[in-house]
Amino acid sequence: MENPNESSQNARMELANRLFFRLYQCANMLHKTGSRAVETEGLTTQQWAVLGALSRPKAEGGMSVGDLARYLMVSRQNLSGVLSRMERDGHLGSAPDGRDRRSRLITMTDYGRKVWIEQAQPKIYDYYEQALEGFSVNDTAHALHYLLKMLENMKRIDEGHEPGIADETEG
């Protein structure tokens, strides 16, 4: 006879597996189809995220590379290449941070702001409309709620992970 608790746990893990696989697929499709939506502006989804982060009123004076990496939840190494390409293409500028000379402050150039506001954002909004077709405002709010809840749990997992600890405890 099957243990009801074990059966419930198996069903939960099967659902979790399906959920996380669908998230993986959504992330890949967001990168593929989102980049396609803004490719004529010379942007990718990573660059779109950087411009979006820098366009917020809170980032008006720019952001340090570390703050930008934390906000986007990417490594500084991954962000570095994206920022270099965007600076080369004229979307961003960087200068030593007046508060910490060891840190660079990343800002959107006038050209980058023009590309973001006049060219990219209308295409991004159209992309959102297409990707959320069939979603009510309530559906979208609920999806956002659950994704934020999951993100908070993942942040706790990340904060609890210290490189090297698992290596030291394994025999």
PyRosetta script that sets phi, psi and omega in degrees:
from pyrosetta import init, pose_from_sequence

init()
pose = pose_from_sequence("MENPNESSQNARMELANRLFFRLYQCANMLHKTGSRAVETEGLTTQQWAVLGALSRPKAEGGMSVGDLARYLMVSRQNLSGVLSRMERDGHLGSAPDGRDRRSRLITMTDYGRKVWIEQAQPKIYDYYEQALEGFSVNDTAHALHYLLKMLENMKRIDEGHEPGIADETEG")
pose.set_psi(1, 135.2)
pose.set_omega(1, -177.1)
pose.set_phi(2, -80.1)
pose.set_psi(2, 135.9)
pose.set_omega(2, 177.4)
pose.set_phi(3, -69.8)
pose.set_psi(3, 123.9)
pose.set_omega(3, -178.8)
pose.set_phi(4, -58.8)
pose.set_psi(4, -36.4)
pose.set_omega(4, 178.6)
pose.set_phi(5, -65.6)
pose.set_psi(5, -40.8)
pose.set_omega(5, 178.9)
pose.set_phi(6, -67.0)
pose.set_psi(6, -40.7)
pose.set_omega(6, 178.1)
pose.set_phi(7, -62.7)
pose.set_psi(7, -42.8)
pose.set_omega(7, 178.4)
pose.set_phi(8, -64.3)
pose.set_psi(8, -41.6)
pose.set_omega(8, 178.9)
pose.set_phi(9, -65.9)
pose.set_psi(9, -39.8)
pose.set_omega(9, 177.7)
pose.set_phi(10, -63.2)
pose.set_psi(10, -42.8)
pose.set_omega(10, 178.8)
pose.set_phi(11, -64.0)
pose.set_psi(11, -41.6)
pose.set_omega(11, 178.7)
pose.set_phi(12, -61.8)
pose.set_psi(12, -43.0)
pose.set_omega(12, -179.3)
pose.set_phi(13, -69.6)
pose.set_psi(13, -35.0)
pose.set_omega(13, 176.4)
pose.set_phi(14, -64.8)
pose.set_psi(14, -43.9)
pose.set_omega(14, 176.4)
pose.set_phi(15, -63.7)
pose.set_psi(15, -43.1)
pose.set_omega(15, 179.0)
pose.set_phi(16, -60.8)
pose.set_psi(16, -43.5)
pose.set_omega(16, 179.0)
pose.set_phi(17, -59.8)
pose.set_psi(17, -45.0)
pose.set_omega(17, 179.6)
pose.set_phi(18, -65.3)
pose.set_psi(18, -41.9)
pose.set_omega(18, 179.3)
pose.set_phi(19, -61.1)
pose.set_psi(19, -50.2)
pose.set_omega(19, -177.4)
pose.set_phi(20, -68.3)
pose.set_psi(20, -33.1)
pose.set_omega(20, 175.0)
pose.set_phi(21, -65.7)
pose.set_psi(21, -41.0)
pose.set_omega(21, 177.4)
pose.set_phi(22, -65.4)
pose.set_psi(22, -37.2)
pose.set_omega(22, 175.2)
pose.set_phi(23, -62.2)
pose.set_psi(23, -42.3)
pose.set_omega(23, 177.5)
pose.set_phi(24, -59.8)
pose.set_psi(24, -46.8)
pose.set_omega(24, 178.3)
pose.set_phi(25, -63.4)
pose.set_psi(25, -42.2)
pose.set_omega(25, 178.5)
pose.set_phi(26, -61.8)
pose.set_psi(26, -42.4)
pose.set_omega(26, 178.9)
pose.set_phi(27, -61.3)
pose.set_psi(27, -43.3)
pose.set_omega(27, 178.6)
pose.set_phi(28, -65.1)
pose.set_psi(28, -42.5)
pose.set_omega(28, 179.5)
pose.set_phi(29, -69.9)
pose.set_psi(29, -34.1)
pose.set_omega(29, 175.3)
pose.set_phi(30, -60.8)
pose.set_psi(30, -45.8)
pose.set_omega(30, 179.3)
pose.set_phi(31, -62.3)
pose.set_psi(31, -46.1)
pose.set_omega(31, -177.4)
pose.set_phi(32, -67.1)
pose.set_psi(32, -56.0)
pose.set_omega(32, -174.7)
pose.set_phi(33, -78.2)
pose.set_psi(33, -32.5)
pose.set_omega(33, 176.8)
pose.set_phi(34, -66.9)
pose.set_psi(34, -43.1)
pose.set_omega(34, 177.4)
pose.set_phi(35, -63.0)
pose.set_psi(35, -38.4)
pose.set_omega(35, 178.0)
pose.set_phi(36, -62.0)
pose.set_psi(36, -35.9)
pose.set_omega(36, -178.5)
pose.set_phi(37, -64.4)
pose.set_psi(37, -29.9)
pose.set_omega(37, -175.8)
pose.set_phi(38, -118.5)
pose.set_psi(38, 15.0)
pose.set_omega(38, -176.4)
pose.set_phi(39, -65.3)
pose.set_psi(39, -31.3)
pose.set_omega(39, -179.1)
pose.set_phi(40, -68.8)
pose.set_psi(40, -17.4)
pose.set_omega(40, 175.0)
pose.set_phi(41, -89.5)
pose.set_psi(41, 0.1)
pose.set_omega(41, -179.1)
pose.set_phi(42, 76.4)
pose.set_psi(42, 26.3)
pose.set_omega(42, -176.3)
pose.set_phi(43, -114.4)
pose.set_psi(43, 157.8)
pose.set_omega(43, 170.3)
pose.set_phi(44, -117.7)
pose.set_psi(44, 174.8)
pose.set_omega(44, 178.1)
pose.set_phi(45, -64.0)
pose.set_psi(45, -33.4)
pose.set_omega(45, 177.8)
pose.set_phi(46, -64.5)
pose.set_psi(46, -42.9)
pose.set_omega(46, 179.6)
pose.set_phi(47, -68.8)
pose.set_psi(47, -37.3)
pose.set_omega(47, 176.1)
pose.set_phi(48, -60.0)
pose.set_psi(48, -42.0)
pose.set_omega(48, 179.0)
pose.set_phi(49, -64.1)
pose.set_psi(49, -40.1)
pose.set_omega(49, 178.7)
pose.set_phi(50, -63.6)
pose.set_psi(50, -48.2)
pose.set_omega(50, 179.4)
pose.set_phi(51, -62.8)
pose.set_psi(51, -40.0)
pose.set_omega(51, 177.3)
pose.set_phi(52, -61.4)
pose.set_psi(52, -43.3)
pose.set_omega(52, 179.1)
pose.set_phi(53, -63.3)
pose.set_psi(53, -43.1)
pose.set_omega(53, -177.6)
pose.set_phi(54, -76.1)
pose.set_psi(54, -16.2)
pose.set_omega(54, -179.0)
pose.set_phi(55, -83.7)
pose.set_psi(55, -10.6)
pose.set_omega(55, -179.2)
pose.set_phi(56, -68.3)
pose.set_psi(56, 143.8)
pose.set_omega(56, 178.4)
pose.set_phi(57, -54.0)
pose.set_psi(57, -35.4)
pose.set_omega(57, -179.5)
pose.set_phi(58, -63.5)
pose.set_psi(58, -23.9)
pose.set_omega(58, -177.5)
pose.set_phi(59, -104.1)
pose.set_psi(59, 16.6)
pose.set_omega(59, -174.8)
pose.set_phi(60, -53.6)
pose.set_psi(60, -38.3)
pose.set_omega(60, 180.0)
pose.set_phi(61, -86.4)
pose.set_psi(61, 4.8)
pose.set_omega(61, -178.2)
pose.set_phi(62, 101.6)
pose.set_psi(62, 174.7)
pose.set_omega(62, 179.5)
pose.set_phi(63, -138.5)
pose.set_psi(63, 145.5)
pose.set_omega(63, 172.9)
pose.set_phi(64, -69.5)
pose.set_psi(64, 158.1)
pose.set_omega(64, 178.7)
pose.set_phi(65, -59.6)
pose.set_psi(65, -41.6)
pose.set_omega(65, 179.7)
pose.set_phi(66, -63.4)
pose.set_psi(66, -44.4)
pose.set_omega(66, 179.0)
pose.set_phi(67, -64.6)
pose.set_psi(67, -40.4)
pose.set_omega(67, 179.0)
pose.set_phi(68, -64.7)
pose.set_psi(68, -43.0)
pose.set_omega(68, 178.4)
pose.set_phi(69, -62.1)
pose.set_psi(69, -44.0)
pose.set_omega(69, 178.8)
pose.set_phi(70, -64.3)
pose.set_psi(70, -43.0)
pose.set_omega(70, -179.3)
pose.set_phi(71, -62.4)
pose.set_psi(71, -42.7)
pose.set_omega(71, -179.1)
pose.set_phi(72, -83.3)
pose.set_psi(72, -10.7)
pose.set_omega(72, -179.1)
pose.set_phi(73, 60.8)
pose.set_psi(73, 47.0)
pose.set_omega(73, 175.5)
pose.set_phi(74, -127.5)
pose.set_psi(74, 164.7)
pose.set_omega(74, 177.8)
pose.set_phi(75, -77.1)
pose.set_psi(75, 153.5)
pose.set_omega(75, 176.6)
pose.set_phi(76, -59.5)
pose.set_psi(76, -35.9)
pose.set_omega(76, -179.4)
pose.set_phi(77, -64.0)
pose.set_psi(77, -46.4)
pose.set_omega(77, 178.9)
pose.set_phi(78, -64.6)
pose.set_psi(78, -38.7)
pose.set_omega(78, -178.3)
pose.set_phi(79, -70.6)
pose.set_psi(79, -32.4)
pose.set_omega(79, -176.0)
pose.set_phi(80, -56.6)
pose.set_psi(80, -46.2)
pose.set_omega(80, 179.4)
pose.set_phi(81, -65.0)
pose.set_psi(81, -40.3)
pose.set_omega(81, 179.0)
pose.set_phi(82, -62.9)
pose.set_psi(82, -46.4)
pose.set_omega(82, -179.0)
pose.set_phi(83, -64.2)
pose.set_psi(83, -39.4)
pose.set_omega(83, 178.7)
pose.set_phi(84, -61.4)
pose.set_psi(84, -45.0)
pose.set_omega(84, 178.7)
pose.set_phi(85, -64.4)
pose.set_psi(85, -40.2)
pose.set_omega(85, -178.9)
pose.set_phi(86, -69.2)
pose.set_psi(86, -35.0)
pose.set_omega(86, 176.5)
pose.set_phi(87, -68.9)
pose.set_psi(87, -43.3)
pose.set_omega(87, 176.7)
pose.set_phi(88, -57.7)
pose.set_psi(88, -39.2)
pose.set_omega(88, -178.0)
pose.set_phi(89, -82.7)
pose.set_psi(89, -2.4)
pose.set_omega(89, 175.6)
pose.set_phi(90, 88.0)
pose.set_psi(90, 7.6)
pose.set_omega(90, -179.6)
pose.set_phi(91, -80.1)
pose.set_psi(91, -29.5)
pose.set_omega(91, -174.8)
pose.set_phi(92, -129.4)
pose.set_psi(92, 158.0)
pose.set_omega(92, 170.2)
pose.set_phi(93, -127.7)
pose.set_psi(93, 157.3)
pose.set_omega(93, 176.1)
pose.set_phi(94, -139.8)
pose.set_psi(94, 147.8)
pose.set_omega(94, 179.4)
pose.set_phi(95, -151.6)
pose.set_psi(95, 159.0)
pose.set_omega(95, 175.8)
pose.set_phi(96, -58.7)
pose.set_psi(96, 139.4)
pose.set_omega(96, 178.8)
pose.set_phi(97, -73.6)
pose.set_psi(97, 125.9)
pose.set_omega(97, -179.6)
pose.set_phi(98, -60.6)
pose.set_psi(98, -26.8)
pose.set_omega(98, -179.4)
pose.set_phi(99, -84.7)
pose.set_psi(99, -26.3)
pose.set_omega(99, -178.4)
pose.set_phi(100, -147.3)
pose.set_psi(100, 99.4)
pose.set_omega(100, -173.9)
pose.set_phi(101, -61.3)
pose.set_psi(101, -19.9)
pose.set_omega(101, 179.1)
pose.set_phi(102, -77.7)
pose.set_psi(102, -16.5)
pose.set_omega(102, -175.2)
pose.set_phi(103, -102.7)
pose.set_psi(103, 145.2)
pose.set_omega(103, 174.8)
pose.set_phi(104, -97.0)
pose.set_psi(104, 141.2)
pose.set_omega(104, 176.6)
pose.set_phi(105, -102.2)
pose.set_psi(105, 123.1)
pose.set_omega(105, -177.9)
pose.set_phi(106, -98.5)
pose.set_psi(106, 128.7)
pose.set_omega(106, 178.4)
pose.set_phi(107, -130.7)
pose.set_psi(107, 156.0)
pose.set_omega(107, 175.1)
pose.set_phi(108, -84.2)
pose.set_psi(108, 133.0)
pose.set_omega(108, 176.6)
pose.set_phi(109, -75.6)
pose.set_psi(109, 167.9)
pose.set_omega(109, 174.8)
pose.set_phi(110, -58.8)
pose.set_psi(110, -40.7)
pose.set_omega(110, 178.3)
pose.set_phi(111, -63.7)
pose.set_psi(111, -44.5)
pose.set_omega(111, 178.5)
pose.set_phi(112, -60.7)
pose.set_psi(112, -40.8)
pose.set_omega(112, 179.0)
pose.set_phi(113, -65.5)
pose.set_psi(113, -40.3)
pose.set_omega(113, 178.5)
pose.set_phi(114, -63.5)
pose.set_psi(114, -47.0)
pose.set_omega(114, 177.9)
pose.set_phi(115, -59.7)
pose.set_psi(115, -44.5)
pose.set_omega(115, -177.4)
pose.set_phi(116, -63.0)
pose.set_psi(116, -52.2)
pose.set_omega(116, -173.4)
pose.set_phi(117, -75.5)
pose.set_psi(117, -46.6)
pose.set_omega(117, -171.5)
pose.set_phi(118, -87.6)
pose.set_psi(118, -30.9)
pose.set_omega(118, -174.3)
pose.set_phi(119, -109.6)
pose.set_psi(119, -51.3)
pose.set_omega(119, -173.5)
pose.set_phi(120, -75.4)
pose.set_psi(120, -49.4)
pose.set_omega(120, -174.5)
pose.set_phi(121, -56.8)
pose.set_psi(121, -44.5)
pose.set_omega(121, 177.8)
pose.set_phi(122, -59.3)
pose.set_psi(122, -37.5)
pose.set_omega(122, 179.2)
pose.set_phi(123, -71.6)
pose.set_psi(123, -36.3)
pose.set_omega(123, 178.3)
pose.set_phi(124, -65.6)
pose.set_psi(124, -43.5)
pose.set_omega(124, 178.8)
pose.set_phi(125, -63.3)
pose.set_psi(125, -38.4)
pose.set_omega(125, 175.9)
pose.set_phi(126, -64.1)
pose.set_psi(126, -41.0)
pose.set_omega(126, 177.0)
pose.set_phi(127, -60.4)
pose.set_psi(127, -45.6)
pose.set_omega(127, 178.2)
pose.set_phi(128, -57.6)
pose.set_psi(128, -44.7)
pose.set_omega(128, 179.9)
pose.set_phi(129, -58.2)
pose.set_psi(129, -44.8)
pose.set_omega(129, -179.0)
pose.set_phi(130, -68.3)
pose.set_psi(130, -44.5)
pose.set_omega(130, -177.2)
pose.set_phi(131, -68.5)
pose.set_psi(131, -28.3)
pose.set_omega(131, -179.1)
pose.set_phi(132, -102.4)
pose.set_psi(132, 18.1)
pose.set_omega(132, 178.4)
pose.set_phi(133, -57.5)
pose.set_psi(133, 133.2)
pose.set_omega(133, -179.6)
pose.set_phi(134, 86.8)
pose.set_psi(134, -5.9)
pose.set_omega(134, 177.1)
pose.set_phi(135, -91.3)
pose.set_psi(135, 130.3)
pose.set_omega(135, 171.4)
pose.set_phi(136, -79.9)
pose.set_psi(136, 170.1)
pose.set_omega(136, 174.8)
pose.set_phi(137, -59.7)
pose.set_psi(137, -39.5)
pose.set_omega(137, 178.7)
pose.set_phi(138, -63.8)
pose.set_psi(138, -43.2)
pose.set_omega(138, 177.1)
pose.set_phi(139, -58.0)
pose.set_psi(139, -45.7)
pose.set_omega(139, -178.2)
pose.set_phi(140, -64.3)
pose.set_psi(140, -43.0)
pose.set_omega(140, 178.6)
pose.set_phi(141, -62.2)
pose.set_psi(141, -42.0)
pose.set_omega(141, 178.8)
pose.set_phi(142, -66.1)
pose.set_psi(142, -43.8)
pose.set_omega(142, 178.9)
pose.set_phi(143, -59.4)
pose.set_psi(143, -45.0)
pose.set_omega(143, 178.7)
pose.set_phi(144, -61.1)
pose.set_psi(144, -43.7)
pose.set_omega(144, 179.3)
pose.set_phi(145, -56.7)
pose.set_psi(145, -49.1)
pose.set_omega(145, -177.1)
pose.set_phi(146, -70.6)
pose.set_psi(146, -35.4)
pose.set_omega(146, 176.3)
pose.set_phi(147, -66.1)
pose.set_psi(147, -40.3)
pose.set_omega(147, 177.8)
pose.set_phi(148, -64.5)
pose.set_psi(148, -39.4)
pose.set_omega(148, 177.7)
pose.set_phi(149, -61.9)
pose.set_psi(149, -44.8)
pose.set_omega(149, 178.6)
pose.set_phi(150, -65.8)
pose.set_psi(150, -40.4)
pose.set_omega(150, 178.9)
pose.set_phi(151, -60.9)
pose.set_psi(151, -42.6)
pose.set_omega(151, 178.1)
pose.set_phi(152, -60.9)
pose.set_psi(152, -42.0)
pose.set_omega(152, 177.2)
pose.set_phi(153, -62.7)
pose.set_psi(153, -41.9)
pose.set_omega(153, -179.9)
pose.set_phi(154, -67.1)
pose.set_psi(154, -35.6)
pose.set_omega(154, 176.2)
pose.set_phi(155, -61.8)
pose.set_psi(155, -41.6)
pose.set_omega(155, 178.0)
pose.set_phi(156, -62.7)
pose.set_psi(156, -40.0)
pose.set_omega(156, 177.1)
pose.set_phi(157, -61.8)
pose.set_psi(157, -45.3)
pose.set_omega(157, -178.5)
pose.set_phi(158, -63.5)
pose.set_psi(158, -42.5)
pose.set_omega(158, -179.9)
pose.set_phi(159, -64.8)
pose.set_psi(159, -31.1)
pose.set_omega(159, -179.6)
pose.set_phi(160, -80.2)
pose.set_psi(160, -8.7)
pose.set_omega(160, -178.0)
pose.set_phi(161, -93.5)
pose.set_psi(161, 116.7)
pose.set_omega(161, 174.4)
pose.set_phi(162, -115.9)
pose.set_psi(162, 120.5)
pose.set_omega(162, -178.5)
pose.set_phi(163, -54.0)
pose.set_psi(163, 136.4)
pose.set_omega(163, 175.4)
pose.set_phi(164, 97.9)
pose.set_psi(164, -24.6)
pose.set_omega(164, -177.2)
pose.set_phi(165, -65.0)
pose.set_psi(165, -45.9)
pose.set_omega(165, 179.6)
pose.set_phi(166, -61.8)
pose.set_psi(166, -37.7)
pose.set_omega(166, -179.6)
pose.set_phi(167, -64.1)
pose.set_psi(167, -37.4)
pose.set_omega(167, -177.0)
pose.set_phi(168, -73.4)
pose.set_psi(168, -29.4)
pose.set_omega(168, -175.3)
pose.set_phi(169, -90.9)
pose.set_psi(169, -14.2)
pose.set_omega(169, -179.5)
pose.set_phi(170, -83.9)
pose.set_psi(170, 141.6)
pose.set_omega(170, -175.1)
pose.set_phi(171, -79.7)
pose.dump_pdb("model.pdb")
